[in-house]
């Protein structure tokens, strides 16, 4: 009975790997097939990456008793800070776009 369970788990892992590979490879192949149609999406991804890189660059490297208690390295602290700064930037951008949308509807 244990061997059947092991075989089932192995088959599940294989199917999961094939599914993940298909979910990653198919969009890449489709995007590379027609770059003109994918230009808007690629610009969005590039802006997303730029915001994360800027957020990482400006985030402080903090250390202290809290960080030592949970064994957080200065590099991990910078990554966490970058994620928080990026979240703040995206939140402000979303709120600004909502306000802009509503104000433009009122003006029309």
Biopython code that builds the backbone (N, CA, C, O; Angstrom):
import numpy as np
from Bio.PDB.StructureBuilder import StructureBuilder

atoms = [
    (1, "UNK", "N", (0.822, -1.196, 0.000)),
    (1, "UNK", "CA", (0.000, 0.000, 0.000)),
    (1, "UNK", "C", (0.868, 1.264, 0.000)),
    (1, "UNK", "O", (0.545, 2.249, -0.665)),
    (2, "UNK", "N", (1.979, 1.224, 0.757)),
    (2, "UNK", "CA", (2.860, 2.382, 0.810)),
    (2, "UNK", "C", (3.482, 2.677, -0.550)),
    (2, "UNK", "O", (3.694, 3.838, -0.899)),
    (3, "UNK", "N", (3.773, 1.632, -1.318)),
    (3, "UNK", "CA", (4.384, 1.866, -2.626)),
    (3, "UNK", "C", (3.399, 2.543, -3.578)),
    (3, "UNK", "O", (3.811, 3.347, -4.413)),
    (4, "UNK", "N", (2.122, 2.237, -3.470)),
    (4, "UNK", "CA", (1.122, 2.900, -4.307)),
    (4, "UNK", "C", (0.996, 4.378, -3.946)),
    (4, "UNK", "O", (0.828, 5.225, -4.823)),
    (5, "UNK", "N", (1.078, 4.681, -2.663)),
    (5, "UNK", "CA", (1.018, 6.082, -2.230)),
    (5, "UNK", "C", (2.237, 6.834, -2.741)),
    (5, "UNK", "O", (2.120, 7.964, -3.216)),
    (6, "UNK", "N", (3.412, 6.206, -2.644)),
    (6, "UNK", "CA", (4.628, 6.847, -3.134)),
    (6, "UNK", "C", (4.563, 7.103, -4.638)),
    (6, "UNK", "O", (4.962, 8.166, -5.113)),
    (7, "UNK", "N", (4.057, 6.120, -5.380)),
    (7, "UNK", "CA", (3.922, 6.292, -6.827)),
    (7, "UNK", "C", (2.936, 7.423, -7.126)),
    (7, "UNK", "O", (3.170, 8.227, -8.028)),
    (8, "UNK", "N", (1.849, 7.484, -6.384)),
    (8, "UNK", "CA", (0.869, 8.554, -6.572)),
    (8, "UNK", "C", (1.465, 9.922, -6.299)),
    (8, "UNK", "O", (1.194, 10.876, -7.028)),
    (9, "UNK", "N", (2.278, 10.026, -5.250)),
    (9, "UNK", "CA", (2.915, 11.299, -4.923)),
    (9, "UNK", "C", (3.919, 11.692, -6.008)),
    (9, "UNK", "O", (4.001, 12.860, -6.387)),
    (10, "UNK", "N", (4.675, 10.724, -6.501)),
    (10, "UNK", "CA", (5.641, 11.005, -7.569)),
    (10, "UNK", "C", (4.933, 11.473, -8.831)),
    (10, "UNK", "O", (5.370, 12.432, -9.467)),
    (11, "UNK", "N", (3.843, 10.806, -9.199)),
    (11, "UNK", "CA", (3.076, 11.220, -10.374)),
    (11, "UNK", "C", (2.504, 12.619, -10.176)),
    (11, "UNK", "O", (2.483, 13.421, -11.109)),
    (12, "UNK", "N", (2.043, 12.912, -8.973)),
    (12, "UNK", "CA", (1.524, 14.248, -8.674)),
    (12, "UNK", "C", (2.602, 15.305, -8.841)),
    (12, "UNK", "O", (2.346, 16.363, -9.416)),
    (13, "UNK", "N", (3.806, 15.036, -8.346)),
    (13, "UNK", "CA", (4.918, 15.988, -8.498)),
    (13, "UNK", "C", (5.281, 16.190, -9.974)),
    (13, "UNK", "O", (5.565, 17.308, -10.404)),
    (14, "UNK", "N", (5.267, 15.115, -10.729)),
    (14, "UNK", "CA", (5.575, 15.228, -12.156)),
    (14, "UNK", "C", (4.526, 16.081, -12.868)),
    (14, "UNK", "O", (4.871, 16.959, -13.660)),
    (15, "UNK", "N", (3.256, 15.827, -12.588)),
    (15, "UNK", "CA", (2.188, 16.612, -13.200)),
    (15, "UNK", "C", (2.250, 18.078, -12.765)),
    (15, "UNK", "O", (1.975, 18.977, -13.560)),
    (16, "UNK", "N", (2.608, 18.313, -11.511)),
    (16, "UNK", "CA", (2.754, 19.677, -11.027)),
    (16, "UNK", "C", (3.888, 20.391, -11.743)),
    (16, "UNK", "O", (3.758, 21.560, -12.108)),
    (17, "UNK", "N", (5.005, 19.691, -11.945)),
    (17, "UNK", "CA", (6.147, 20.288, -12.656)),
    (17, "UNK", "C", (5.778, 20.614, -14.095)),
    (17, "UNK", "O", (6.139, 21.677, -14.599)),
    (18, "UNK", "N", (5.064, 19.711, -14.762)),
    (18, "UNK", "CA", (4.645, 19.956, -16.146)),
    (18, "UNK", "C", (3.690, 21.150, -16.197)),
    (18, "UNK", "O", (3.789, 21.982, -17.099)),
    (19, "UNK", "N", (2.783, 21.238, -15.252)),
    (19, "UNK", "CA", (1.827, 22.345, -15.223)),
    (19, "UNK", "C", (2.525, 23.679, -14.982)),
    (19, "UNK", "O", (2.231, 24.664, -15.658)),
    (20, "UNK", "N", (3.442, 23.715, -14.027)),
    (20, "UNK", "CA", (4.174, 24.948, -13.738)),
    (20, "UNK", "C", (5.027, 25.347, -14.935)),
    (20, "UNK", "O", (5.086, 26.524, -15.292)),
    (21, "UNK", "N", (5.682, 24.382, -15.551)),
    (21, "UNK", "CA", (6.494, 24.683, -16.730)),
    (21, "UNK", "C", (5.625, 25.245, -17.850)),
    (21, "UNK", "O", (6.015, 26.206, -18.512)),
    (22, "UNK", "N", (4.471, 24.665, -18.063)),
    (22, "UNK", "CA", (3.563, 25.181, -19.087)),
    (22, "UNK", "C", (3.058, 26.573, -18.757)),
    (22, "UNK", "O", (2.935, 27.419, -19.643)),
    (23, "UNK", "N", (2.763, 26.816, -17.484)),
    (23, "UNK", "CA", (2.268, 28.129, -17.076)),
    (23, "UNK", "C", (3.337, 29.205, -17.189)),
    (23, "UNK", "O", (3.009, 30.381, -17.347)),
    (24, "UNK", "N", (4.591, 28.833, -17.113)),
    (24, "UNK", "CA", (5.679, 29.805, -17.224)),
    (24, "UNK", "C", (6.139, 29.945, -18.679)),
    (24, "UNK", "O", (6.352, 31.061, -19.151)),
    (25, "UNK", "N", (6.291, 28.843, -19.379)),
    (25, "UNK", "CA", (6.865, 28.869, -20.728)),
    (25, "UNK", "C", (5.877, 29.402, -21.761)),
    (25, "UNK", "O", (6.270, 30.185, -22.626)),
    (26, "UNK", "N", (4.616, 29.006, -21.698)),
    (26, "UNK", "CA", (3.644, 29.421, -22.715)),
    (26, "UNK", "C", (3.502, 30.941, -22.816)),
    (26, "UNK", "O", (3.547, 31.464, -23.929)),
    (27, "UNK", "N", (3.334, 31.677, -21.714)),
    (27, "UNK", "CA", (3.237, 33.141, -21.853)),
    (27, "UNK", "C", (4.511, 33.775, -22.405)),
    (27, "UNK", "O", (4.439, 34.756, -23.145)),
    (28, "UNK", "N", (5.665, 33.232, -22.060)),
    (28, "UNK", "CA", (6.922, 33.776, -22.583)),
    (28, "UNK", "C", (6.998, 33.572, -24.087)),
    (28, "UNK", "O", (7.342, 34.501, -24.818)),
    (29, "UNK", "N", (6.682, 32.375, -24.560)),
    (29, "UNK", "CA", (6.708, 32.087, -25.994)),
    (29, "UNK", "C", (5.682, 32.948, -26.723)),
    (29, "UNK", "O", (5.966, 33.475, -27.799)),
    (30, "UNK", "N", (4.505, 33.090, -26.149)),
    (30, "UNK", "CA", (3.455, 33.893, -26.775)),
    (30, "UNK", "C", (3.862, 35.369, -26.829)),
    (30, "UNK", "O", (3.600, 36.047, -27.823)),
    (31, "UNK", "N", (4.493, 35.861, -25.780)),
    (31, "UNK", "CA", (4.939, 37.252, -25.747)),
    (31, "UNK", "C", (6.025, 37.492, -26.781)),
    (31, "UNK", "O", (5.994, 38.497, -27.492)),
    (32, "UNK", "N", (6.973, 36.593, -26.872)),
    (32, "UNK", "CA", (8.051, 36.758, -27.838)),
    (32, "UNK", "C", (7.564, 36.596, -29.272)),
    (32, "UNK", "O", (8.213, 37.079, -30.200)),
    (33, "UNK", "N", (6.445, 35.931, -29.466)),
    (33, "UNK", "CA", (5.906, 35.737, -30.802)),
    (33, "UNK", "C", (5.358, 37.017, -31.410)),
    (33, "UNK", "O", (5.426, 37.196, -32.626)),
    (34, "UNK", "N", (4.816, 37.910, -30.592)),
    (34, "UNK", "CA", (4.258, 39.162, -31.102)),
    (34, "UNK", "C", (4.566, 40.280, -30.117)),
    (34, "UNK", "O", (3.770, 40.579, -29.227)),
    (35, "UNK", "N", (5.730, 40.892, -30.289)),
    (35, "UNK", "CA", (6.187, 41.922, -29.344)),
    (35, "UNK", "C", (5.388, 43.215, -29.451)),
    (35, "UNK", "O", (5.285, 43.947, -28.466)),
    (36, "UNK", "N", (4.820, 43.520, -30.617)),
    (36, "UNK", "CA", (4.051, 44.752, -30.753)),
    (36, "UNK", "C", (2.804, 44.725, -29.880)),
    (36, "UNK", "O", (2.470, 45.721, -29.239)),
    (37, "UNK", "N", (2.121, 43.594, -29.853)),
    (37, "UNK", "CA", (0.927, 43.476, -29.018)),
    (37, "UNK", "C", (1.284, 43.417, -27.537)),
    (37, "UNK", "O", (0.492, 43.831, -26.691)),
    (38, "UNK", "N", (2.461, 42.908, -27.222)),
    (38, "UNK", "CA", (2.865, 42.748, -25.832)),
    (38, "UNK", "C", (3.562, 43.982, -25.264)),
    (38, "UNK", "O", (3.967, 43.987, -24.101)),
    (39, "UNK", "N", (3.704, 45.023, -26.075)),
    (39, "UNK", "CA", (4.465, 46.193, -25.649)),
    (39, "UNK", "C", (3.885, 46.830, -24.380)),
    (39, "UNK", "O", (4.640, 47.180, -23.473)),
    (40, "UNK", "N", (2.587, 46.983, -24.302)),
    (40, "UNK", "CA", (1.953, 47.587, -23.128)),
    (40, "UNK", "C", (2.201, 46.787, -21.864)),
    (40, "UNK", "O", (2.509, 47.350, -20.814)),
    (41, "UNK", "N", (2.067, 45.491, -21.967)),
    (41, "UNK", "CA", (2.317, 44.635, -20.805)),
    (41, "UNK", "C", (3.765, 44.643, -20.374)),
    (41, "UNK", "O", (4.072, 44.646, -19.182)),
    (42, "UNK", "N", (4.659, 44.645, -21.360)),
    (42, "UNK", "CA", (6.087, 44.676, -21.028)),
    (42, "UNK", "C", (6.482, 46.000, -20.385)),
    (42, "UNK", "O", (7.335, 46.027, -19.498)),
    (43, "UNK", "N", (5.871, 47.097, -20.823)),
    (43, "UNK", "CA", (6.135, 48.385, -20.191)),
    (43, "UNK", "C", (5.647, 48.371, -18.747)),
    (43, "UNK", "O", (6.317, 48.902, -17.861)),
    (44, "UNK", "N", (4.493, 47.772, -18.504)),
    (44, "UNK", "CA", (3.970, 47.660, -17.144)),
    (44, "UNK", "C", (4.888, 46.848, -16.241)),
    (44, "UNK", "O", (5.147, 47.231, -15.100)),
    (45, "UNK", "N", (5.376, 45.730, -16.756)),
    (45, "UNK", "CA", (6.304, 44.901, -15.981)),
    (45, "UNK", "C", (7.599, 45.660, -15.712)),
    (45, "UNK", "O", (8.149, 45.585, -14.614)),
    (46, "UNK", "N", (8.086, 46.390, -16.718)),
    (46, "UNK", "CA", (9.319, 47.164, -16.540)),
    (46, "UNK", "C", (9.132, 48.245, -15.481)),
    (46, "UNK", "O", (10.017, 48.442, -14.648)),
    (47, "UNK", "N", (8.001, 48.952, -15.495)),
    (47, "UNK", "CA", (7.739, 49.968, -14.477)),
    (47, "UNK", "C", (7.646, 49.345, -13.088)),
    (47, "UNK", "O", (8.131, 49.908, -12.106)),
    (48, "UNK", "N", (7.026, 48.191, -13.023)),
    (48, "UNK", "CA", (6.914, 47.455, -11.762)),
    (48, "UNK", "C", (8.309, 47.136, -11.210)),
    (48, "UNK", "O", (8.574, 47.336, -10.025)),
    (49, "UNK", "N", (9.190, 46.643, -12.072)),
    (49, "UNK", "CA", (10.556, 46.330, -11.656)),
    (49, "UNK", "C", (11.337, 47.577, -11.266)),
    (49, "UNK", "O", (12.117, 47.550, -10.314)),
    (50, "UNK", "N", (11.133, 48.669, -11.996)),
    (50, "UNK", "CA", (11.820, 49.919, -11.674)),
    (50, "UNK", "C", (11.399, 50.415, -10.296)),
    (50, "UNK", "O", (12.238, 50.863, -9.514)),
    (51, "UNK", "N", (10.106, 50.338, -9.993)),
    (51, "UNK", "CA", (9.639, 50.762, -8.668)),
    (51, "UNK", "C", (10.274, 49.906, -7.582)),
    (51, "UNK", "O", (10.687, 50.430, -6.547)),
    (52, "UNK", "N", (10.359, 48.604, -7.797)),
    (52, "UNK", "CA", (10.981, 47.743, -6.795)),
    (52, "UNK", "C", (12.471, 48.030, -6.648)),
    (52, "UNK", "O", (12.991, 48.021, -5.532)),
    (53, "UNK", "N", (13.161, 48.282, -7.744)),
    (53, "UNK", "CA", (14.587, 48.593, -7.653)),
    (53, "UNK", "C", (14.827, 49.916, -6.933)),
    (53, "UNK", "O", (15.735, 50.013, -6.108)),
    (54, "UNK", "N", (14.028, 50.930, -7.236)),
    (54, "UNK", "CA", (14.160, 52.212, -6.548)),
    (54, "UNK", "C", (13.831, 52.049, -5.068)),
    (54, "UNK", "O", (14.513, 52.615, -4.214)),
    (55, "UNK", "N", (12.799, 51.285, -4.763)),
    (55, "UNK", "CA", (12.411, 51.055, -3.368)),
    (55, "UNK", "C", (13.531, 50.352, -2.607)),
    (55, "UNK", "O", (13.821, 50.699, -1.462)),
    (56, "UNK", "N", (14.148, 49.382, -3.234)),
    (56, "UNK", "CA", (15.258, 48.669, -2.596)),
    (56, "UNK", "C", (16.435, 49.607, -2.383)),
    (56, "UNK", "O", (17.103, 49.548, -1.351)),
    (57, "UNK", "N", (16.687, 50.467, -3.353)),
    (57, "UNK", "CA", (17.835, 51.377, -3.268)),
    (57, "UNK", "C", (17.670, 52.403, -2.156)),
    (57, "UNK", "O", (18.653, 52.771, -1.512)),
    (58, "UNK", "N", (16.449, 52.873, -1.918)),
    (58, "UNK", "CA", (16.246, 53.914, -0.909)),
    (58, "UNK", "C", (15.911, 53.365, 0.471)),
    (58, "UNK", "O", (15.870, 54.124, 1.439)),
    (59, "UNK", "N", (15.673, 52.069, 0.581)),
    (59, "UNK", "CA", (15.312, 51.524, 1.891)),
    (59, "UNK", "C", (16.538, 51.474, 2.802)),
    (59, "UNK", "O", (17.638, 51.144, 2.357)),
    (60, "UNK", "N", (16.340, 51.803, 4.072)),
    (60, "UNK", "CA", (17.477, 51.838, 4.999)),
    (60, "UNK", "C", (17.878, 50.434, 5.452)),
    (60, "UNK", "O", (17.074, 49.502, 5.451)),
    (61, "UNK", "N", (19.131, 50.321, 5.832)),
    (61, "UNK", "CA", (19.620, 49.073, 6.423)),
    (61, "UNK", "C", (19.576, 49.274, 7.935)),
    (61, "UNK", "O", (20.433, 49.943, 8.512)),
    (62, "UNK", "N", (18.574, 48.689, 8.555)),
    (62, "UNK", "CA", (18.401, 48.878, 9.990)),
    (62, "UNK", "C", (18.822, 47.623, 10.738)),
    (62, "UNK", "O", (18.620, 46.500, 10.278)),
    (63, "UNK", "N", (19.405, 47.846, 11.887)),
    (63, "UNK", "CA", (19.713, 46.751, 12.805)),
    (63, "UNK", "C", (19.369, 47.220, 14.206)),
    (63, "UNK", "O", (19.288, 48.419, 14.473)),
    (64, "UNK", "N", (19.176, 46.291, 15.065)),
    (64, "UNK", "CA", (18.834, 46.628, 16.438)),
    (64, "UNK", "C", (18.418, 45.382, 17.180)),
    (64, "UNK", "O", (18.527, 44.275, 16.653)),
    (65, "UNK", "N", (17.936, 45.553, 18.410)),
    (65, "UNK", "CA", (17.582, 44.373, 19.222)),
    (65, "UNK", "C", (16.467, 43.532, 18.610)),
    (65, "UNK", "O", (16.487, 42.305, 18.704)),
    (66, "UNK", "N", (15.485, 44.199, 17.978)),
    (66, "UNK", "CA", (14.396, 43.444, 17.353)),
    (66, "UNK", "C", (14.916, 42.579, 16.220)),
    (66, "UNK", "O", (14.529, 41.418, 16.087)),
    (67, "UNK", "N", (15.794, 43.146, 15.405)),
    (67, "UNK", "CA", (16.347, 42.417, 14.259)),
    (67, "UNK", "C", (17.244, 41.275, 14.725)),
    (67, "UNK", "O", (17.254, 40.203, 14.120)),
    (68, "UNK", "N", (17.993, 41.502, 15.792)),
    (68, "UNK", "CA", (18.863, 40.450, 16.323)),
    (68, "UNK", "C", (18.043, 39.336, 16.957)),
    (68, "UNK", "O", (18.413, 38.165, 16.874)),
    (69, "UNK", "N", (16.920, 39.702, 17.595)),
    (69, "UNK", "CA", (16.065, 38.700, 18.233)),
    (69, "UNK", "C", (15.526, 37.698, 17.212)),
    (69, "UNK", "O", (15.465, 36.499, 17.482)),
    (70, "UNK", "N", (15.146, 38.189, 16.060)),
    (70, "UNK", "CA", (14.589, 37.323, 15.022)),
    (70, "UNK", "C", (15.607, 36.943, 13.955)),
    (70, "UNK", "O", (15.243, 36.404, 12.910)),
    (71, "UNK", "N", (16.877, 37.223, 14.215)),
    (71, "UNK", "CA", (17.983, 36.866, 13.330)),
    (71, "UNK", "C", (17.782, 37.404, 11.908)),
    (71, "UNK", "O", (17.929, 36.675, 10.927)),
    (72, "UNK", "N", (17.445, 38.688, 11.820)),
    (72, "UNK", "CA", (17.259, 39.342, 10.532)),
    (72, "UNK", "C", (18.558, 40.038, 10.174)),
    (72, "UNK", "O", (19.022, 40.915, 10.902)),
    (73, "UNK", "N", (19.141, 39.649, 9.060)),
    (73, "UNK", "CA", (20.407, 40.235, 8.621)),
    (73, "UNK", "C", (20.167, 41.631, 8.044)),
    (73, "UNK", "O", (19.038, 41.967, 7.687)),
    (74, "UNK", "N", (21.215, 42.439, 7.950)),
    (74, "UNK", "CA", (21.041, 43.765, 7.346)),
    (74, "UNK", "C", (20.522, 43.702, 5.902)),
    (74, "UNK", "O", (19.730, 44.551, 5.492)),
    (75, "UNK", "N", (20.963, 42.704, 5.136)),
    (75, "UNK", "CA", (20.486, 42.563, 3.760)),
    (75, "UNK", "C", (18.993, 42.233, 3.728)),
    (75, "UNK", "O", (18.246, 42.804, 2.934)),
    (76, "UNK", "N", (18.564, 41.321, 4.583)),
    (76, "UNK", "CA", (17.145, 40.974, 4.644)),
    (76, "UNK", "C", (16.330, 42.170, 5.121)),
    (76, "UNK", "O", (15.207, 42.379, 4.660)),
    (77, "UNK", "N", (16.884, 42.956, 6.037)),
    (77, "UNK", "CA", (16.218, 44.175, 6.495)),
    (77, "UNK", "C", (16.014, 45.142, 5.334)),
    (77, "UNK", "O", (14.968, 45.784, 5.233)),
    (78, "UNK", "N", (17.009, 45.244, 4.462)),
    (78, "UNK", "CA", (16.902, 46.129, 3.296)),
    (78, "UNK", "C", (15.840, 45.611, 2.326)),
    (78, "UNK", "O", (15.098, 46.406, 1.749)),
    (79, "UNK", "N", (15.754, 44.304, 2.140)),
    (79, "UNK", "CA", (14.739, 43.721, 1.253)),
    (79, "UNK", "C", (13.340, 43.969, 1.816)),
    (79, "UNK", "O", (12.422, 44.326, 1.079)),
    (80, "UNK", "N", (13.187, 43.779, 3.118)),
    (80, "UNK", "CA", (11.892, 44.015, 3.753)),
    (80, "UNK", "C", (11.512, 45.489, 3.633)),
    (80, "UNK", "O", (10.370, 45.810, 3.305)),
    (81, "UNK", "N", (12.454, 46.377, 3.893)),
    (81, "UNK", "CA", (12.197, 47.804, 3.763)),
    (81, "UNK", "C", (11.847, 48.183, 2.337)),
    (81, "UNK", "O", (10.962, 49.008, 2.112)),
    (82, "UNK", "N", (12.538, 47.585, 1.371)),
    (82, "UNK", "CA", (12.225, 47.845, -0.032)),
    (82, "UNK", "C", (10.819, 47.397, -0.390)),
    (82, "UNK", "O", (10.111, 48.086, -1.124)),
    (83, "UNK", "N", (10.415, 46.253, 0.124)),
    (83, "UNK", "CA", (9.047, 45.776, -0.111)),
    (83, "UNK", "C", (8.007, 46.707, 0.485)),
    (83, "UNK", "O", (6.964, 46.957, -0.120)),
    (84, "UNK", "N", (8.297, 47.222, 1.681)),
    (84, "UNK", "CA", (7.363, 48.158, 2.310)),
    (84, "UNK", "C", (7.288, 49.476, 1.534)),
    (84, "UNK", "O", (6.199, 50.006, 1.318)),
    (85, "UNK", "N", (8.433, 50.001, 1.119)),
    (85, "UNK", "CA", (8.440, 51.250, 0.353)),
    (85, "UNK", "C", (7.701, 51.058, -0.969)),
    (85, "UNK", "O", (6.942, 51.934, -1.384)),
    (86, "UNK", "N", (7.913, 49.927, -1.633)),
    (86, "UNK", "CA", (7.205, 49.653, -2.886)),
    (86, "UNK", "C", (5.698, 49.573, -2.648)),
    (86, "UNK", "O", (4.913, 50.061, -3.461)),
    (87, "UNK", "N", (5.297, 48.965, -1.547)),
    (87, "UNK", "CA", (3.874, 48.896, -1.212)),
    (87, "UNK", "C", (3.301, 50.289, -1.016)),
    (87, "UNK", "O", (2.195, 50.572, -1.476)),
    (88, "UNK", "N", (4.036, 51.161, -0.342)),
    (88, "UNK", "CA", (3.571, 52.534, -0.145)),
    (88, "UNK", "C", (3.443, 53.254, -1.486)),
    (88, "UNK", "O", (2.460, 53.955, -1.723)),
    (89, "UNK", "N", (4.424, 53.084, -2.355)),
    (89, "UNK", "CA", (4.387, 53.747, -3.665)),
    (89, "UNK", "C", (3.192, 53.260, -4.481)),
    (89, "UNK", "O", (2.476, 54.064, -5.077)),
    (90, "UNK", "N", (2.977, 51.947, -4.507)),
    (90, "UNK", "CA", (1.852, 51.412, -5.271)),
    (90, "UNK", "C", (0.516, 51.846, -4.677)),
    (90, "UNK", "O", (-0.436, 52.090, -5.418)),
    (91, "UNK", "N", (0.430, 51.944, -3.353)),
    (91, "UNK", "CA", (-0.800, 52.393, -2.710)),
    (91, "UNK", "C", (-1.109, 53.833, -3.092)),
    (91, "UNK", "O", (-2.247, 54.159, -3.430)),
    (92, "UNK", "N", (-0.102, 54.693, -3.040)),
    (92, "UNK", "CA", (-0.302, 56.087, -3.432)),
    (92, "UNK", "C", (-0.695, 56.177, -4.905)),
    (92, "UNK", "O", (-1.565, 56.970, -5.264)),
    (93, "UNK", "N", (-0.068, 55.377, -5.757)),
    (93, "UNK", "CA", (-0.391, 55.399, -7.181)),
    (93, "UNK", "C", (-1.831, 54.948, -7.430)),
    (93, "UNK", "O", (-2.521, 55.529, -8.267)),
    (94, "UNK", "N", (-2.281, 53.938, -6.728)),
    (94, "UNK", "CA", (-3.655, 53.455, -6.910)),
    (94, "UNK", "C", (-4.653, 54.497, -6.425)),
    (94, "UNK", "O", (-5.645, 54.763, -7.103)),
    (95, "UNK", "N", (-4.407, 55.087, -5.266)),
    (95, "UNK", "CA", (-5.318, 56.107, -4.748)),
    (95, "UNK", "C", (-5.340, 57.315, -5.688)),
    (95, "UNK", "O", (-6.405, 57.872, -5.955)),
    (96, "UNK", "N", (-4.169, 57.721, -6.191)),
    (96, "UNK", "CA", (-4.117, 58.850, -7.120)),
    (96, "UNK", "C", (-4.883, 58.540, -8.406)),
    (96, "UNK", "O", (-5.568, 59.412, -8.941)),
    (97, "UNK", "N", (-4.774, 57.307, -8.906)),
    (97, "UNK", "CA", (-5.503, 56.958, -10.137)),
    (97, "UNK", "C", (-7.006, 56.924, -9.891)),
    (97, "UNK", "O", (-7.779, 57.288, -10.777)),
    (98, "UNK", "N", (-7.434, 56.495, -8.712)),
    (98, "UNK", "CA", (-8.868, 56.492, -8.390)),
    (98, "UNK", "C", (-9.385, 57.921, -8.294)),
    (98, "UNK", "O", (-10.449, 58.238, -8.825)),
    (99, "UNK", "N", (-8.638, 58.775, -7.621)),
    (99, "UNK", "CA", (-9.046, 60.175, -7.505)),
    (99, "UNK", "C", (-9.085, 60.833, -8.880)),
    (99, "UNK", "O", (-10.039, 61.547, -9.192)),
    (100, "UNK", "N", (-8.073, 60.608, -9.700)),
    (100, "UNK", "CA", (-8.039, 61.171, -11.055)),
    (100, "UNK", "C", (-9.235, 60.696, -11.870)),
    (100, "UNK", "O", (-9.856, 61.486, -12.581)),
    (101, "UNK", "N", (-9.554, 59.430, -11.773)),
    (101, "UNK", "CA", (-10.675, 58.872, -12.517)),
    (101, "UNK", "C", (-11.987, 59.528, -12.106)),
    (101, "UNK", "O", (-12.800, 59.883, -12.959)),
    (102, "UNK", "N", (-12.192, 59.687, -10.811)),
    (102, "UNK", "CA", (-13.428, 60.284, -10.340)),
    (102, "UNK", "C", (-13.531, 61.766, -10.709)),
    (102, "UNK", "O", (-14.590, 62.242, -11.119)),
    (103, "UNK", "N", (-12.427, 62.479, -10.560)),
    (103, "UNK", "CA", (-12.447, 63.908, -10.895)),
    (103, "UNK", "C", (-12.664, 64.095, -12.392)),
    (103, "UNK", "O", (-13.401, 64.998, -12.791)),
    (104, "UNK", "N", (-12.050, 63.275, -13.224)),
    (104, "UNK", "CA", (-12.245, 63.410, -14.672)),
    (104, "UNK", "C", (-13.693, 63.086, -15.063)),
    (104, "UNK", "O", (-14.215, 63.664, -16.016)),
    (105, "UNK", "N", (-14.339, 62.180, -14.347)),
    (105, "UNK", "CA", (-15.765, 61.888, -14.627)),
    (105, "UNK", "C", (-16.635, 63.080, -14.240)),
    (105, "UNK", "O", (-17.598, 63.396, -14.940)),
    (106, "UNK", "N", (-16.306, 63.745, -13.133)),
    (106, "UNK", "CA", (-17.117, 64.894, -12.707)),
    (106, "UNK", "C", (-16.967, 66.060, -13.676)),
    (106, "UNK", "O", (-17.926, 66.791, -13.925)),
    (107, "UNK", "N", (-15.775, 66.233, -14.218)),
    (107, "UNK", "CA", (-15.523, 67.348, -15.126)),
    (107, "UNK", "C", (-16.276, 67.151, -16.432)),
    (107, "UNK", "O", (-16.779, 68.119, -17.001)),
    (108, "UNK", "N", (-16.364, 65.929, -16.915)),
    (108, "UNK", "CA", (-17.067, 65.636, -18.162)),
    (108, "UNK", "C", (-18.531, 65.753, -17.916)),
    (108, "UNK", "O", (-19.329, 65.549, -18.831)),
]
sb = StructureBuilder()
sb.init_structure("model")
sb.init_model(0)
sb.init_chain("A")
sb.init_seg("    ")
for serial, (resi, resn, name, xyz) in enumerate(atoms, 1):
    if name == "N":
        sb.init_residue(resn, " ", resi, " ")
    sb.init_atom(name, np.array(xyz, "f"), 0.0, 1.0, " ", f" {name:<3s}", serial, name[0])
structure = sb.get_structure()
